[in-house]
Amino acid sequence: MDYPKISMVIGSFNRRKLLQLCIDAVRKELEGESYEIIVVDGGSTDGTVEWLTQQKDIISLIQHNRGEWNGKKIDRKPWAYFMNLAFKCASGKYICMLSDDSLIVPGAIVNGVDLFDEMLEQGVKLGGVAFYFRDYPVRKKYAVAINVGNLYVNHGLYLNAAMKEVGYCDEDYHFYFSDTDLCLKMKAAGYRVIRSKTSFVEHYFEATPEIRASNNDDRKEQDRMRLISKWAGTAYPEGEREKYEKIVGYWDYHPRGFDDPLNTIQRLIDASAPD
């Protein structure tokens, strides 16, 4: 059996128009390439599930995560649980992770894959390639994310074999920092994580504030402290723990900056407008 080279993995919940836009951009970007698309949905009620079942090039995983069932409230599962469902289904050499409220600037995925190929051919033990992105309009410049002093992949590529080796994402985190933890596990196993300076992603931070607010509860601080405690003395010196308890991450902005001539962000803004 011939397996695809690239597995696109996208998490989604009640953002049908944005998800359609994201997937349409992926299809155009990877036309002629060997790829698959995997969407894991948290039980959307806005027509997303119905739309997904009609897309014959998409592997759809539906795992309800909100509301009630048989008279009982559904216990919400962590982000890592959902993403691991998709990661474990992925059959490509590379796994590209995107958010449903994000949109690639054309060339992002292809450029990242080319960089990955080049580094592996040079003998580099590479586990991940981070794409530059911005949380528009909160952040107007493109950056990669650094947590506890280490680069991690927020939007970008992973080597499938590396993810399998380290056991995928730690599901003990509620919603945040599982991606940081994953990259730290790969680093501990001898893999590098680098950035692609020619890969850019737009992330529309204000697309659905009510969904974002539901994920940003008091458990975020618990997740943050779990990360700091777990990696003290490994990801950063034990003596610097107090510093990281005050600030865990920062943005590393693109060294040359980037001005998107296609104004990709406007497509996300337009798609988010009420019908």
N, C-alpha and C positions, 0 to 999 in steps of 0.2 A: 504493500500500500504506500502511495506517495502522500507524505504529510506536508501541510503548508509550512512555509518558512516563517510566517508572521501570524500570531494569534492576537487579535484585537480584543481586549477585555474592557467592558464598560459597565459600571454600576449605574442603576437608574431607579428613580421613584418619582412619579407624577410630574415628569417634565417631557411629555411626548413631543412637543414641537421642537424643543432643544435637542432631544435625543435623535430625532429624525434629521436635523441639521448636522449634528455631529457625525452620524453614520453616512449621510450623503457625502460629506467631505472625505471620509475615510475611503469610501468606494471609489471616488474620483482619484484620490491620491494613489491608491494601490491597484488601479486598473492595469491589468497585464502582469501583476505580481502574484505570487502564491500566498494566499492568506485566508483566514477565517475570521468571523466576527462572533463573539460570545457576549451576550448581554444577560446580566443577572439583575432581576427586578424584584423590588421589595414588596410587591403586591399593589401596583399602581391602580388607581380608580379613574384615571383621566383618559382612558382609551389606549394607553400604552400597550397593555397586554394584548388587546385585540389586534393592534397594529403589528406587534412583533410576530404573532402567530401567522400572519400573512406574508412575512418576509422569508423566502425560501433559502436565502443565503445567510441567515442568522440562526445560531444556536441560542435558544431562549431558556433561561433558568428562572422559574418563578418561585420565590420563597416569601410567603406573606410574613410581614414583620410588624404590622400595626393593626389596631382594631380588636375585635373579639371573635372567638370561635367557640361554639357550644356553650355560650353564656359566660365564658371566661376571657379575661383580657389576655391578649397574646404578649408573652414576654419578649421584648425586643432583643434580637441577637446583634452582636457587634459587627462593625464594618468588616473586620478581618474574616469573620465567618462567611459572609457573603462573597467576598473577593476570593477566598480560598476555594469555594465551590467552582468558580469560573477558572481560577488558575489550574486546578487539578484536572479540569476538562480540556485545557489547552493542549494542542498537539504540535504547535509550531516550535521552531528553534528559538525564536524570540517571542516574548509576550510584551505587547504594548498596552499600557494602562492609561485610560482616559476617563474623565468625568463626563456625565451626561450634560452638564452645563458648561462644557468646554468646546472649543473649535480650533482645529489645527490651522495654522498658517501654512498654505501649500508648500510642500517640500520637507515638512517637519519629520515625518516618519521615514521617508526614503533617505534623507540625510543622516538620520540617526542609525538606520540599519547599515548604511554604507560605512559609517564610522565604526560600528560594532564589528563588521566583517573585517575591516582593515586592522583593527587592534588584535582580533583573534588570530589573524593570519601572521601577525608579528610575534605571536606567542604570548601576548598579554593575557593573564587570567582575569577576564573582565566579567563582572556579574550584572552591571547596570549602566545605563546611559540616561542621564537626566536631561529633559528638555527645559528650556527657558520659558517661563510663563509669567503672567501677571493677573492678579485678582482685581480686575477692572470693576468699578472705578476707584477702588480703595488704593490700589497701586498702579501708577501710570507707566512704570518702567518694568522691563522683563528681567526676571531673576531666577536663580535656582535656590533651593532651600537648604539651610544648614541647621542641624539640630545636634546638641551636645558636641559641637565642634566637628561634625561629620556631614558630608554631602549625602543627601538621600534622593530617591526618585519619587516625585509627586505626580508628575506626568512624564511618561517616558518608557524606556525599554528595559526588560530584564532578560537574562539568559534563562531559559526554561530549566535547563539542567541544574543551574545553580540554585534556583528556587526549590527544586525537588531535594537537592542535597541538604539544604538547611531546614527543610520542613515547613516551607511556606511561611505565612504570617502567623504571628503569635495572637491567638484569639482571646487572651486575657485583657487586652485593651478594649475599652468600650467603643470608641469611635476614632480617636486621634492617636497618632504616633506609631501605629502598627507598621506603616511604610518606613518610618525611620528605623524601627527595630529590625525589620527585614533586611535593610541594607547593612546594619551593624552586624547581623548574623552572617551575612555573606562576607563582610570584611574579616570577621573572626575566622572564617573558613579559607581565607587567603585570596578572596576576590576583590577586585577594584571596582569602584563606582566613579564614573567620570561624567562630564557634561558635554553636550553637543552644542557648539556655538552657532550652528546653522539650523537649529530646530526651535520653533517658537509655537506657543499655544496661548490662545485667549481663554481665560476663565472668567465668566461673568458672575461676579461675587453677589450681585443683587438680584439674581434671576428669580429666586423663590425664597425670600427672607424667612418665611414661616417654617419651611423645612430646615433651613440652616439653624434657626433658633432652637428647633426641637433636638438637634444634634449637639448643641453647644450648652449643655447643662452643667451642673456642678461636678459631673463625672469626668469632665475634661481635665480638671486639676488632678484628679486621682490618676488619670492616664499619664499626665506629665510627670508626676512623682514616681510612678511605676517605672517609667523610662529612665529617669535619673538614678533611681536606686539600683535598677538592674545592671546598668552599664558603668557604674562608678568603678574606677580603677582599671577599666578596659577601654571604653570609648574615650574617656578623659581621666586625668589623674584624680585619685581619691581626694587629694588635698584641695581640688577645685570644686568640690561638690556644692559648697555654699554659693559659689558664683552661678552655677547652673540651676540652682533652686530659685534664683532670682530671675534669670532669663535663660530659656532653654534653646531658643533658635533665633536666626536672623536671615536676611535675604542677601545673597551674593549677586549683585547686579551684573548684567552683561557688560564686558569690558569696553565694547565699542558702542553700545546702545543699539537700538533697532527701531526703525520707523516703517511700519507695515504699509506698503504702497496700495494694498488691496482693502485697507480699512476693515479687516475681518471682524473686528469687535462689533461693528454696526449691525452685522447680520444677526449676532446674538441678541443685541438690544432690541432689534425689530421683532425677532421671534418671541421675545419675552413680553411684548406688549399685549394687553388684554384684547380679546377678539371683539 
